[in-house]
Amino acid sequence: MAEYEALAESLLYSAPPQRLPPHLATRIQAAIAQPAPAPARPGPLDRLRQAWQGWSLAGRLAGASLALLLVLNGYWIQHTLRLQHELQQMNEKLQQQNIALFVLASESRQQLTLPPAQEGSPAHASVIWTPEYDTAILLAESFPRLTDDQVYQLWLLKDGERISAGLFTVDDLGAGALVFHTPQPLDQYDIIGITPEPAGGSPGPTAPPVVRLQM
């Protein structure tokens, strides 16, 4: 610092002194005597620039921090809602699995076999249920593979009223499973069938059944 101070001081006196022009004082006095021009009215962009320049560095940092905080809060809210939804789905699946274990272990369990609805088809399915619970288990085997925009839909028909019992897919071997709710005991339904439907399911069957059981 001492070296820089000495350097700065030496720079002040390194140039030789110069004599001012004799007419400089006259020009300065003439400039002072002239009326000052009216300031131009700033436009919207100039006013915005002046306002931004008027902000202190602390104010700018505070504004940037607030914007970043809002973005982070929005992200964490969405992330929390997504986790809550996934946790709810996991709890529902876990509850279904627990009920399925009770159904399989029940001494009063019953089994229905859904034969193929098309001649020569190897597809078949089994439904395990018990009067003690309003939940049943569907096991599908040798079902045809579907495209990515299709699913299998299980139908229960009673007295002309058809309800959808759930959607499922199958693996490369044509095997799939579904734990579904049964509003009534399965032996009280007239027909149980499964059809291929568009992804998300349909309000009613749109294709011939793969398996079908006439009770």
Secondary structure, DSSP 8 states (H G I E B T S, - for coil): -HHHHHHHHHHHHHS------TTHHHHHHHHHHS---------HHHHHHHHHHHS-HHHHHHHHHHHHHHHHHHHHHHHHHHHHHHHHHHHHHHHHHHHHHHHHH-TT-EEEEE-BSSTT---EEEEEE-TT-SEEEEEEES-----TTEEEEEEEEETTEEEEEEEE---TTS-EEEEEE-SS-GGG-SEEEEEEEETT--SS--S--SEEEE-
